[in-house]
Amino acid sequence: MPATSSFGVLRAYLVARPAFSESELEFIRTLFTAKTLRFREYFLRAGTVPTCSAFVVHGCLRTYVIDAEGREHIIKFQPETWWVGDTTSLTSGTPSQYYIDAIEESDLLLID
């Protein structure tokens, strides 16, 4: 999905919340980078320190952990118009305990 139309989804999300002026929305637009994840492509792997969070424009991701026996335990799903990332790990600079991957092709807008 082109970055321009991706921002349209984020713009609609933001407009539905507190009032933003056009100049504020244009500034916010400059803070994001578009990225597409393929099915099962990772956004984040446990043990790494994330460098960004993302807004899900299209698609769906899942956040999960893997236990000592190798079983996956899904913590949550992030469908369209949700935010995805490990904020605690991002702000503290510590490795994440979560895996986050796309369960279908997904278009994201990344922000660091």
Biopython code that builds the backbone (N, CA, C, O; Angstrom):
import numpy as np
from Bio.PDB.StructureBuilder import StructureBuilder

atoms = [
    (1, "MET", "N", (0.853, -1.178, 0.000)),
    (1, "MET", "CA", (0.000, 0.000, 0.000)),
    (1, "MET", "C", (0.896, 1.238, 0.000)),
    (1, "MET", "O", (1.824, 1.309, 0.806)),
    (2, "PRO", "N", (0.652, 2.206, -0.870)),
    (2, "PRO", "CA", (1.482, 3.401, -0.919)),
    (2, "PRO", "C", (1.429, 4.184, 0.390)),
    (2, "PRO", "O", (0.406, 4.193, 1.074)),
    (3, "ALA", "N", (2.531, 4.837, 0.731)),
    (3, "ALA", "CA", (2.618, 5.601, 1.972)),
    (3, "ALA", "C", (1.535, 6.668, 2.048)),
    (3, "ALA", "O", (1.016, 6.940, 3.131)),
    (4, "THR", "N", (1.182, 7.279, 0.913)),
    (4, "THR", "CA", (0.173, 8.331, 0.905)),
    (4, "THR", "C", (-1.173, 7.801, 1.369)),
    (4, "THR", "O", (-1.814, 8.420, 2.219)),
    (5, "SER", "N", (-1.618, 6.668, 0.832)),
    (5, "SER", "CA", (-2.900, 6.120, 1.256)),
    (5, "SER", "C", (-2.800, 5.519, 2.652)),
    (5, "SER", "O", (-3.789, 5.504, 3.385)),
    (6, "SER", "N", (-1.633, 5.028, 3.033)),
    (6, "SER", "CA", (-1.433, 4.536, 4.392)),
    (6, "SER", "C", (-1.637, 5.664, 5.385)),
    (6, "SER", "O", (-2.281, 5.482, 6.418)),
    (7, "PHE", "N", (-1.089, 6.827, 5.072)),
    (7, "PHE", "CA", (-1.269, 7.949, 5.985)),
    (7, "PHE", "C", (-2.736, 8.358, 6.066)),
    (7, "PHE", "O", (-3.175, 8.857, 7.101)),
    (8, "GLY", "N", (-3.497, 8.157, 5.000)),
    (8, "GLY", "CA", (-4.927, 8.465, 5.036)),
    (8, "GLY", "C", (-5.652, 7.683, 6.120)),
    (8, "GLY", "O", (-6.547, 8.221, 6.772)),
    (9, "VAL", "N", (-5.282, 6.422, 6.324)),
    (9, "VAL", "CA", (-5.887, 5.605, 7.385)),
    (9, "VAL", "C", (-5.496, 6.167, 8.749)),
    (9, "VAL", "O", (-6.344, 6.312, 9.630)),
    (10, "LEU", "N", (-4.188, 6.489, 8.928)),
    (10, "LEU", "CA", (-3.738, 7.075, 10.192)),
    (10, "LEU", "C", (-4.395, 8.434, 10.407)),
    (10, "LEU", "O", (-4.783, 8.761, 11.529)),
    (11, "ARG", "N", (-4.524, 9.219, 9.359)),
    (11, "ARG", "CA", (-5.147, 10.533, 9.467)),
    (11, "ARG", "C", (-6.587, 10.408, 9.970)),
    (11, "ARG", "O", (-6.997, 11.148, 10.864)),
    (12, "ALA", "N", (-7.353, 9.474, 9.400)),
    (12, "ALA", "CA", (-8.739, 9.257, 9.834)),
    (12, "ALA", "C", (-8.788, 8.843, 11.302)),
    (12, "ALA", "O", (-9.673, 9.270, 12.043)),
    (13, "TYR", "N", (-7.834, 8.008, 11.720)),
    (13, "TYR", "CA", (-7.737, 7.581, 13.118)),
    (13, "TYR", "C", (-7.500, 8.795, 14.020)),
    (13, "TYR", "O", (-8.152, 8.942, 15.054)),
    (14, "LEU", "N", (-6.571, 9.657, 13.627)),
    (14, "LEU", "CA", (-6.238, 10.834, 14.439)),
    (14, "LEU", "C", (-7.361, 11.859, 14.445)),
    (14, "LEU", "O", (-7.641, 12.456, 15.485)),
    (15, "VAL", "N", (-8.008, 12.074, 13.308)),
    (15, "VAL", "CA", (-9.085, 13.051, 13.214)),
    (15, "VAL", "C", (-10.260, 12.652, 14.102)),
    (15, "VAL", "O", (-10.974, 13.521, 14.604)),
    (16, "ALA", "N", (-10.470, 11.353, 14.303)),
    (16, "ALA", "CA", (-11.569, 10.868, 15.142)),
    (16, "ALA", "C", (-11.298, 11.096, 16.632)),
    (16, "ALA", "O", (-12.178, 10.884, 17.467)),
    (17, "ARG", "N", (-10.094, 11.522, 16.956)),
    (17, "ARG", "CA", (-9.713, 11.777, 18.333)),
    (17, "ARG", "C", (-9.610, 13.288, 18.556)),
    (17, "ARG", "O", (-10.364, 14.040, 17.938)),
    (18, "PRO", "N", (-8.718, 13.750, 19.404)),
    (18, "PRO", "CA", (-8.622, 15.205, 19.637)),
    (18, "PRO", "C", (-8.443, 15.962, 18.320)),
    (18, "PRO", "O", (-7.929, 15.425, 17.340)),
    (19, "ALA", "N", (-8.874, 17.200, 18.323)),
    (19, "ALA", "CA", (-8.806, 18.014, 17.108)),
    (19, "ALA", "C", (-7.356, 18.346, 16.749)),
    (19, "ALA", "O", (-6.615, 18.894, 17.565)),
    (20, "PHE", "N", (-6.961, 18.007, 15.516)),
    (20, "PHE", "CA", (-5.646, 18.338, 14.982)),
    (20, "PHE", "C", (-5.839, 19.295, 13.816)),
    (20, "PHE", "O", (-6.744, 19.118, 13.000)),
    (21, "SER", "N", (-4.996, 20.296, 13.742)),
    (21, "SER", "CA", (-5.033, 21.196, 12.581)),
    (21, "SER", "C", (-4.353, 20.499, 11.407)),
    (21, "SER", "O", (-3.647, 19.507, 11.589)),
    (22, "GLU", "N", (-4.568, 21.021, 10.208)),
    (22, "GLU", "CA", (-3.923, 20.457, 9.027)),
    (22, "GLU", "C", (-2.404, 20.533, 9.147)),
    (22, "GLU", "O", (-1.706, 19.607, 8.732)),
    (23, "SER", "N", (-1.884, 21.621, 9.708)),
    (23, "SER", "CA", (-0.426, 21.742, 9.847)),
    (23, "SER", "C", (0.112, 20.737, 10.864)),
    (23, "SER", "O", (1.215, 20.222, 10.686)),
    (24, "GLU", "N", (-0.638, 20.448, 11.921)),
    (24, "GLU", "CA", (-0.221, 19.431, 12.889)),
    (24, "GLU", "C", (-0.232, 18.040, 12.244)),
    (24, "GLU", "O", (0.682, 17.245, 12.460)),
    (25, "LEU", "N", (-1.265, 17.753, 11.457)),
    (25, "LEU", "CA", (-1.328, 16.465, 10.769)),
    (25, "LEU", "C", (-0.180, 16.319, 9.769)),
    (25, "LEU", "O", (0.386, 15.234, 9.631)),
    (26, "GLU", "N", (0.161, 17.391, 9.081)),
    (26, "GLU", "CA", (1.277, 17.335, 8.127)),
    (26, "GLU", "C", (2.590, 17.091, 8.869)),
    (26, "GLU", "O", (3.436, 16.343, 8.379)),
    (27, "PHE", "N", (2.781, 17.706, 10.039)),
    (27, "PHE", "CA", (3.986, 17.466, 10.832)),
    (27, "PHE", "C", (4.025, 16.002, 11.297)),
    (27, "PHE", "O", (5.065, 15.350, 11.206)),
    (28, "ILE", "N", (2.898, 15.493, 11.789)),
    (28, "ILE", "CA", (2.822, 14.101, 12.249)),
    (28, "ILE", "C", (3.182, 13.161, 11.106)),
    (28, "ILE", "O", (3.880, 12.168, 11.311)),
    (29, "ARG", "N", (2.714, 13.468, 9.920)),
    (29, "ARG", "CA", (3.004, 12.643, 8.736)),
    (29, "ARG", "C", (4.511, 12.472, 8.533)),
    (29, "ARG", "O", (4.957, 11.392, 8.145)),
    (30, "THR", "N", (5.291, 13.505, 8.784)),
    (30, "THR", "CA", (6.741, 13.454, 8.566)),
    (30, "THR", "C", (7.452, 12.535, 9.557)),
    (30, "THR", "O", (8.614, 12.187, 9.344)),
    (31, "LEU", "N", (6.783, 12.141, 10.623)),
    (31, "LEU", "CA", (7.399, 11.314, 11.660)),
    (31, "LEU", "C", (7.319, 9.815, 11.358)),
    (31, "LEU", "O", (7.962, 9.014, 12.036)),
    (32, "PHE", "N", (6.537, 9.432, 10.350)),
    (32, "PHE", "CA", (6.277, 8.025, 10.068)),
    (32, "PHE", "C", (6.955, 7.548, 8.792)),
    (32, "PHE", "O", (7.168, 8.318, 7.855)),
    (33, "THR", "N", (7.290, 6.265, 8.775)),
    (33, "THR", "CA", (7.855, 5.593, 7.609)),
    (33, "THR", "C", (7.005, 4.364, 7.304)),
    (33, "THR", "O", (6.689, 3.587, 8.205)),
    (34, "ALA", "N", (6.636, 4.185, 6.041)),
    (34, "ALA", "CA", (5.807, 3.044, 5.640)),
    (34, "ALA", "C", (6.650, 1.779, 5.529)),
    (34, "ALA", "O", (7.804, 1.823, 5.102)),
    (35, "LYS", "N", (6.055, 0.646, 5.921)),
    (35, "LYS", "CA", (6.711, -0.660, 5.798)),
    (35, "LYS", "C", (5.638, -1.714, 5.602)),
    (35, "LYS", "O", (4.573, -1.652, 6.217)),
    (36, "THR", "N", (5.921, -2.681, 4.743)),
    (36, "THR", "CA", (5.031, -3.824, 4.536)),
    (36, "THR", "C", (5.712, -5.069, 5.077)),
    (36, "THR", "O", (6.882, -5.323, 4.792)),
    (37, "LEU", "N", (4.969, -5.846, 5.862)),
    (37, "LEU", "CA", (5.456, -7.142, 6.350)),
    (37, "LEU", "C", (4.728, -8.241, 5.597)),
    (37, "LEU", "O", (3.511, -8.175, 5.422)),
    (38, "ARG", "N", (5.458, -9.243, 5.154)),
    (38, "ARG", "CA", (4.853, -10.423, 4.541)),
    (38, "ARG", "C", (4.287, -11.330, 5.645)),
    (38, "ARG", "O", (4.595, -11.152, 6.823)),
    (39, "PHE", "N", (3.477, -12.281, 5.254)),
    (39, "PHE", "CA", (2.942, -13.283, 6.184)),
    (39, "PHE", "C", (4.096, -13.929, 6.945)),
    (39, "PHE", "O", (5.066, -14.392, 6.345)),
    (40, "ARG", "N", (3.981, -13.956, 8.265)),
    (40, "ARG", "CA", (4.953, -14.543, 9.202)),
    (40, "ARG", "C", (6.277, -13.782, 9.298)),
    (40, "ARG", "O", (7.205, -14.252, 9.957)),
    (41, "GLU", "N", (6.383, -12.631, 8.661)),
    (41, "GLU", "CA", (7.594, -11.822, 8.809)),
    (41, "GLU", "C", (7.551, -11.138, 10.176)),
    (41, "GLU", "O", (6.501, -10.669, 10.616)),
    (42, "TYR", "N", (8.702, -11.092, 10.834)),
    (42, "TYR", "CA", (8.776, -10.518, 12.177)),
    (42, "TYR", "C", (8.841, -9.002, 12.164)),
    (42, "TYR", "O", (9.535, -8.399, 11.345)),
    (43, "PHE", "N", (8.106, -8.399, 13.084)),
    (43, "PHE", "CA", (8.249, -6.985, 13.412)),
    (43, "PHE", "C", (9.249, -6.862, 14.564)),
    (43, "PHE", "O", (10.025, -5.909, 14.619)),
    (44, "LEU", "N", (9.224, -7.839, 15.488)),
    (44, "LEU", "CA", (10.109, -7.848, 16.655)),
    (44, "LEU", "C", (10.359, -9.290, 17.065)),
    (44, "LEU", "O", (9.464, -10.132, 16.998)),
    (45, "ARG", "N", (11.583, -9.562, 17.489)),
    (45, "ARG", "CA", (11.931, -10.888, 18.029)),
    (45, "ARG", "C", (12.347, -10.738, 19.481)),
    (45, "ARG", "O", (13.020, -9.774, 19.847)),
    (46, "ALA", "N", (11.945, -11.694, 20.303)),
    (46, "ALA", "CA", (12.346, -11.697, 21.711)),
    (46, "ALA", "C", (13.870, -11.651, 21.785)),
    (46, "ALA", "O", (14.567, -12.270, 20.981)),
    (47, "GLY", "N", (14.372, -10.903, 22.769)),
    (47, "GLY", "CA", (15.813, -10.794, 22.958)),
    (47, "GLY", "C", (16.433, -9.607, 22.252)),
    (47, "GLY", "O", (17.602, -9.293, 22.473)),
    (48, "THR", "N", (15.655, -8.937, 21.395)),
    (48, "THR", "CA", (16.161, -7.741, 20.722)),
    (48, "THR", "C", (15.539, -6.493, 21.333)),
    (48, "THR", "O", (14.472, -6.554, 21.945)),
    (49, "VAL", "N", (16.206, -5.377, 21.164)),
    (49, "VAL", "CA", (15.692, -4.101, 21.658)),
    (49, "VAL", "C", (15.012, -3.392, 20.484)),
    (49, "VAL", "O", (15.659, -3.121, 19.472)),
    (50, "PRO", "N", (13.729, -3.091, 20.603)),
    (50, "PRO", "CA", (13.034, -2.445, 19.490)),
    (50, "PRO", "C", (13.516, -1.009, 19.283)),
    (50, "PRO", "O", (13.982, -0.352, 20.213)),
    (51, "THR", "N", (13.394, -0.546, 18.051)),
    (51, "THR", "CA", (13.773, 0.826, 17.721)),
    (51, "THR", "C", (12.565, 1.668, 17.325)),
    (51, "THR", "O", (12.692, 2.867, 17.076)),
    (52, "CYS", "N", (11.378, 1.030, 17.267)),
    (52, "CYS", "CA", (10.187, 1.772, 16.861)),
    (52, "CYS", "C", (8.928, 1.046, 17.320)),
    (52, "CYS", "O", (8.964, -0.106, 17.753)),
    (53, "SER", "N", (7.818, 1.764, 17.209)),
    (53, "SER", "CA", (6.479, 1.198, 17.333)),
    (53, "SER", "C", (5.820, 1.422, 15.981)),
    (53, "SER", "O", (6.404, 2.058, 15.104)),
    (54, "ALA", "N", (4.604, 0.903, 15.806)),
    (54, "ALA", "CA", (3.955, 1.060, 14.512)),
    (54, "ALA", "C", (2.442, 1.146, 14.650)),
    (54, "ALA", "O", (1.845, 0.628, 15.594)),
    (55, "PHE", "N", (1.851, 1.815, 13.681)),
    (55, "PHE", "CA", (0.407, 1.880, 13.508)),
    (55, "PHE", "C", (0.065, 0.887, 12.400)),
    (55, "PHE", "O", (0.679, 0.915, 11.334)),
    (56, "VAL", "N", (-0.910, 0.012, 12.645)),
    (56, "VAL", "CA", (-1.297, -0.994, 11.653)),
    (56, "VAL", "C", (-2.331, -0.376, 10.707)),
    (56, "VAL", "O", (-3.466, -0.102, 11.097)),
    (57, "VAL", "N", (-1.919, -0.165, 9.473)),
    (57, "VAL", "CA", (-2.791, 0.418, 8.456)),
    (57, "VAL", "C", (-3.691, -0.652, 7.865)),
    (57, "VAL", "O", (-4.896, -0.451, 7.711)),
    (58, "HIS", "N", (-3.097, -1.787, 7.537)),
    (58, "HIS", "CA", (-3.822, -2.885, 6.894)),
    (58, "HIS", "C", (-3.184, -4.187, 7.355)),
    (58, "HIS", "O", (-1.960, -4.276, 7.456)),
    (59, "GLY", "N", (-4.000, -5.195, 7.635)),
    (59, "GLY", "CA", (-3.478, -6.494, 8.036)),
    (59, "GLY", "C", (-3.682, -6.748, 9.519)),
    (59, "GLY", "O", (-4.522, -6.123, 10.167)),
    (60, "CYS", "N", (-2.890, -7.687, 10.047)),
    (60, "CYS", "CA", (-3.009, -8.045, 11.454)),
    (60, "CYS", "C", (-1.697, -8.679, 11.922)),
    (60, "CYS", "O", (-1.084, -9.471, 11.205)),
    (61, "LEU", "N", (-1.282, -8.317, 13.128)),
    (61, "LEU", "CA", (-0.087, -8.883, 13.733)),
    (61, "LEU", "C", (-0.472, -9.571, 15.031)),
    (61, "LEU", "O", (-1.571, -9.376, 15.550)),
    (62, "ARG", "N", (0.440, -10.372, 15.544)),
    (62, "ARG", "CA", (0.209, -11.017, 16.838)),
    (62, "ARG", "C", (1.454, -10.838, 17.692)),
    (62, "ARG", "O", (2.580, -10.834, 17.193)),
    (63, "THR", "N", (1.224, -10.691, 18.986)),
    (63, "THR", "CA", (2.306, -10.615, 19.967)),
    (63, "THR", "C", (2.226, -11.894, 20.788)),
    (63, "THR", "O", (1.152, -12.269, 21.259)),
    (64, "TYR", "N", (3.373, -12.570, 20.962)),
    (64, "TYR", "CA", (3.357, -13.828, 21.686)),
    (64, "TYR", "C", (4.694, -14.079, 22.372)),
    (64, "TYR", "O", (5.693, -13.420, 22.085)),
    (65, "VAL", "N", (4.689, -15.052, 23.287)),
    (65, "VAL", "CA", (5.903, -15.525, 23.939)),
    (65, "VAL", "C", (6.028, -17.016, 23.635)),
    (65, "VAL", "O", (5.052, -17.671, 23.267)),
    (66, "ILE", "N", (7.226, -17.532, 23.792)),
    (66, "ILE", "CA", (7.471, -18.964, 23.634)),
    (66, "ILE", "C", (7.989, -19.476, 24.969)),
    (66, "ILE", "O", (8.979, -18.968, 25.494)),
    (67, "ASP", "N", (7.314, -20.489, 25.519)),
    (67, "ASP", "CA", (7.705, -20.999, 26.837)),
    (67, "ASP", "C", (8.898, -21.962, 26.725)),
    (67, "ASP", "O", (9.394, -22.229, 25.631)),
    (68, "ALA", "N", (9.341, -22.470, 27.867)),
    (68, "ALA", "CA", (10.521, -23.340, 27.929)),
    (68, "ALA", "C", (10.350, -24.624, 27.126)),
    (68, "ALA", "O", (11.339, -25.216, 26.693)),
    (69, "GLU", "N", (9.105, -25.063, 26.920)),
    (69, "GLU", "CA", (8.844, -26.263, 26.131)),
    (69, "GLU", "C", (8.667, -25.953, 24.645)),
    (69, "GLU", "O", (8.389, -26.855, 23.854)),
    (70, "GLY", "N", (8.826, -24.696, 24.263)),
    (70, "GLY", "CA", (8.718, -24.313, 22.862)),
    (70, "GLY", "C", (7.307, -24.028, 22.387)),
    (70, "GLY", "O", (7.076, -23.913, 21.184)),
    (71, "ARG", "N", (6.358, -23.911, 23.303)),
    (71, "ARG", "CA", (4.971, -23.620, 22.933)),
    (71, "ARG", "C", (4.753, -22.118, 22.844)),
    (71, "ARG", "O", (5.243, -21.354, 23.675)),
    (72, "GLU", "N", (4.010, -21.707, 21.823)),
    (72, "GLU", "CA", (3.655, -20.295, 21.661)),
    (72, "GLU", "C", (2.427, -19.966, 22.499)),
    (72, "GLU", "O", (1.480, -20.748, 22.581)),
    (73, "HIS", "N", (2.465, -18.790, 23.117)),
    (73, "HIS", "CA", (1.325, -18.282, 23.882)),
    (73, "HIS", "C", (1.028, -16.875, 23.377)),
    (73, "HIS", "O", (1.787, -15.939, 23.627)),
    (74, "ILE", "N", (-0.089, -16.739, 22.662)),
    (74, "ILE", "CA", (-0.445, -15.445, 22.086)),
    (74, "ILE", "C", (-0.937, -14.528, 23.199)),
    (74, "ILE", "O", (-1.811, -14.891, 23.987)),
    (75, "ILE", "N", (-0.357, -13.332, 23.246)),
    (75, "ILE", "CA", (-0.729, -12.327, 24.237)),
    (75, "ILE", "C", (-1.855, -11.448, 23.692)),
    (75, "ILE", "O", (-2.834, -11.171, 24.385)),
    (76, "LYS", "N", (-1.699, -11.015, 22.438)),
    (76, "LYS", "CA", (-2.724, -10.172, 21.832)),
    (76, "LYS", "C", (-2.545, -10.123, 20.319)),
    (76, "LYS", "O", (-1.503, -10.488, 19.774)),
    (77, "PHE", "N", (-3.602, -9.658, 19.668)),
    (77, "PHE", "CA", (-3.587, -9.396, 18.231)),
    (77, "PHE", "C", (-3.671, -7.886, 18.033)),
    (77, "PHE", "O", (-4.268, -7.172, 18.838)),
    (78, "GLN", "N", (-3.060, -7.412, 16.942)),
    (78, "GLN", "CA", (-3.140, -5.999, 16.586)),
    (78, "GLN", "C", (-3.703, -5.895, 15.176)),
    (78, "GLN", "O", (-2.958, -5.997, 14.201)),
    (79, "PRO", "N", (-5.029, -5.689, 15.059)),
    (79, "PRO", "CA", (-5.651, -5.553, 13.738)),
    (79, "PRO", "C", (-5.493, -4.120, 13.214)),
    (79, "PRO", "O", (-4.824, -3.288, 13.827)),
    (80, "GLU", "N", (-6.117, -3.859, 12.083)),
    (80, "GLU", "CA", (-6.062, -2.532, 11.466)),
    (80, "GLU", "C", (-6.506, -1.446, 12.439)),
    (80, "GLU", "O", (-7.444, -1.632, 13.214)),
    (81, "THR", "N", (-5.822, -0.320, 12.386)),
    (81, "THR", "CA", (-5.999, 0.889, 13.208)),
    (81, "THR", "C", (-5.596, 0.680, 14.675)),
    (81, "THR", "O", (-6.032, 1.436, 15.544)),
    (82, "TRP", "N", (-4.780, -0.324, 14.956)),
    (82, "TRP", "CA", (-4.213, -0.510, 16.290)),
    (82, "TRP", "C", (-2.733, -0.188, 16.225)),
    (82, "TRP", "O", (-2.136, -0.118, 15.151)),
    (83, "TRP", "N", (-2.161, 0.006, 17.392)),
    (83, "TRP", "CA", (-0.726, 0.249, 17.528)),
    (83, "TRP", "C", (-0.051, -1.044, 17.938)),
    (83, "TRP", "O", (-0.649, -1.864, 18.636)),
    (84, "VAL", "N", (1.190, -1.236, 17.512)),
    (84, "VAL", "CA", (1.934, -2.454, 17.815)),
    (84, "VAL", "C", (3.344, -2.090, 18.254)),
    (84, "VAL", "O", (3.943, -1.146, 17.739)),
    (85, "GLY", "N", (3.861, -2.841, 19.202)),
    (85, "GLY", "CA", (5.229, -2.656, 19.681)),
    (85, "GLY", "C", (5.341, -3.059, 21.136)),
    (85, "GLY", "O", (4.352, -3.425, 21.772)),
    (86, "ASP", "N", (6.541, -2.988, 21.650)),
    (86, "ASP", "CA", (6.805, -3.245, 23.062)),
    (86, "ASP", "C", (7.307, -1.940, 23.663)),
    (86, "ASP", "O", (8.507, -1.668, 23.676)),
    (87, "THR", "N", (6.377, -1.141, 24.158)),
    (87, "THR", "CA", (6.695, 0.189, 24.665)),
    (87, "THR", "C", (7.660, 0.144, 25.841)),
    (87, "THR", "O", (8.551, 0.988, 25.934)),
    (88, "THR", "N", (7.503, -0.817, 26.733)),
    (88, "THR", "CA", (8.394, -0.925, 27.887)),
    (88, "THR", "C", (9.827, -1.144, 27.437)),
    (88, "THR", "O", (10.738, -0.459, 27.902)),
    (89, "SER", "N", (10.028, -2.082, 26.546)),
    (89, "SER", "CA", (11.358, -2.368, 26.031)),
    (89, "SER", "C", (11.915, -1.188, 25.233)),
    (89, "SER", "O", (13.097, -0.859, 25.341)),
    (90, "LEU", "N", (11.069, -0.565, 24.446)),
    (90, "LEU", "CA", (11.486, 0.577, 23.623)),
    (90, "LEU", "C", (11.973, 1.730, 24.493)),
    (90, "LEU", "O", (13.020, 2.316, 24.217)),
    (91, "THR", "N", (11.223, 2.059, 25.540)),
    (91, "THR", "CA", (11.591, 3.204, 26.376)),
    (91, "THR", "C", (12.718, 2.900, 27.357)),
    (91, "THR", "O", (13.467, 3.801, 27.733)),
    (92, "SER", "N", (12.846, 1.644, 27.775)),
    (92, "SER", "CA", (13.897, 1.298, 28.742)),
    (92, "SER", "C", (15.197, 0.868, 28.073)),
    (92, "SER", "O", (16.254, 0.851, 28.704)),
    (93, "GLY", "N", (15.112, 0.518, 26.780)),
    (93, "GLY", "CA", (16.294, 0.050, 26.069)),
    (93, "GLY", "C", (16.695, -1.364, 26.434)),
    (93, "GLY", "O", (17.828, -1.774, 26.183)),
    (94, "THR", "N", (15.772, -2.116, 27.028)),
    (94, "THR", "CA", (16.045, -3.501, 27.416)),
    (94, "THR", "C", (15.469, -4.461, 26.377)),
    (94, "THR", "O", (14.503, -4.122, 25.693)),
    (95, "PRO", "N", (16.049, -5.651, 26.251)),
    (95, "PRO", "CA", (15.533, -6.624, 25.280)),
    (95, "PRO", "C", (14.073, -7.000, 25.564)),
    (95, "PRO", "O", (13.654, -7.116, 26.715)),
    (96, "SER", "N", (13.336, -7.181, 24.508)),
    (96, "SER", "CA", (11.924, -7.547, 24.607)),
    (96, "SER", "C", (11.785, -9.025, 24.943)),
    (96, "SER", "O", (12.641, -9.839, 24.597)),
    (97, "GLN", "N", (10.710, -9.352, 25.612)),
    (97, "GLN", "CA", (10.376, -10.754, 25.865)),
    (97, "GLN", "C", (9.388, -11.280, 24.832)),
    (97, "GLN", "O", (9.015, -12.452, 24.870)),
    (98, "TYR", "N", (8.964, -10.422, 23.912)),
    (98, "TYR", "CA", (7.914, -10.762, 22.962)),
    (98, "TYR", "C", (8.424, -10.981, 21.538)),
    (98, "TYR", "O", (9.423, -10.406, 21.106)),
    (99, "TYR", "N", (7.695, -11.833, 20.840)),
    (99, "TYR", "CA", (7.802, -11.968, 19.396)),
    (99, "TYR", "C", (6.570, -11.269, 18.829)),
    (99, "TYR", "O", (5.471, -11.406, 19.368)),
    (100, "ILE", "N", (6.749, -10.533, 17.758)),
    (100, "ILE", "CA", (5.620, -9.915, 17.064)),
    (100, "ILE", "C", (5.810, -10.210, 15.587)),
    (100, "ILE", "O", (6.835, -9.863, 15.000)),
    (101, "ASP", "N", (4.808, -10.859, 14.985)),
    (101, "ASP", "CA", (4.889, -11.141, 13.558)),
    (101, "ASP", "C", (3.543, -10.919, 12.888)),
    (101, "ASP", "O", (2.509, -10.813, 13.546)),
    (102, "ALA", "N", (3.582, -10.850, 11.562)),
    (102, "ALA", "CA", (2.378, -10.625, 10.766)),
    (102, "ALA", "C", (1.675, -11.956, 10.522)),
    (102, "ALA", "O", (2.302, -12.931, 10.109)),
    (103, "ILE", "N", (0.375, -11.990, 10.779)),
    (103, "ILE", "CA", (-0.384, -13.209, 10.493)),
    (103, "ILE", "C", (-1.033, -13.136, 9.114)),
    (103, "ILE", "O", (-1.695, -14.078, 8.678)),
    (104, "GLU", "N", (-0.837, -12.019, 8.440)),
    (104, "GLU", "CA", (-1.196, -11.825, 7.041)),
    (104, "GLU", "C", (-0.356, -10.651, 6.549)),
    (104, "GLU", "O", (0.208, -9.913, 7.357)),
    (105, "GLU", "N", (-0.268, -10.475, 5.249)),
    (105, "GLU", "CA", (0.496, -9.325, 4.754)),
    (105, "GLU", "C", (-0.069, -8.064, 5.399)),
    (105, "GLU", "O", (-1.282, -7.857, 5.422)),
    (106, "SER", "N", (0.819, -7.227, 5.920)),
    (106, "SER", "CA", (0.395, -6.077, 6.711)),
    (106, "SER", "C", (1.176, -4.822, 6.335)),
    (106, "SER", "O", (2.392, -4.865, 6.146)),
    (107, "ASP", "N", (0.464, -3.716, 6.231)),
    (107, "ASP", "CA", (1.076, -2.420, 5.982)),
    (107, "ASP", "C", (1.117, -1.647, 7.303)),
    (107, "ASP", "O", (0.111, -1.515, 8.000)),
    (108, "LEU", "N", (2.301, -1.145, 7.622)),
    (108, "LEU", "CA", (2.522, -0.435, 8.878)),
    (108, "LEU", "C", (3.065, 0.952, 8.610)),
    (108, "LEU", "O", (3.640, 1.219, 7.554)),
    (109, "LEU", "N", (2.875, 1.834, 9.581)),
    (109, "LEU", "CA", (3.549, 3.120, 9.605)),
    (109, "LEU", "C", (4.407, 3.122, 10.870)),
    (109, "LEU", "O", (3.882, 3.078, 11.982)),
    (110, "LEU", "N", (5.737, 3.172, 10.691)),
    (110, "LEU", "CA", (6.680, 3.075, 11.795)),
    (110, "LEU", "C", (7.002, 4.453, 12.356)),
    (110, "LEU", "O", (7.089, 5.435, 11.619)),
    (111, "ILE", "N", (7.177, 4.510, 13.682)),
    (111, "ILE", "CA", (7.612, 5.736, 14.347)),
    (111, "ILE", "C", (8.609, 5.349, 15.432)),
    (111, "ILE", "O", (8.388, 4.405, 16.191)),
    (112, "ASP", "N", (9.724, 6.106, 15.493)),
    (112, "ASP", "CA", (10.725, 5.777, 16.518)),
    (112, "ASP", "C", (10.553, 6.633, 17.758)),
    (112, "ASP", "O", (11.311, 6.488, 18.717)),
]
sb = StructureBuilder()
sb.init_structure("model")
sb.init_model(0)
sb.init_chain("A")
sb.init_seg("    ")
for serial, (resi, resn, name, xyz) in enumerate(atoms, 1):
    if name == "N":
        sb.init_residue(resn, " ", resi, " ")
    sb.init_atom(name, np.array(xyz, "f"), 0.0, 1.0, " ", f" {name:<3s}", serial, name[0])
structure = sb.get_structure()
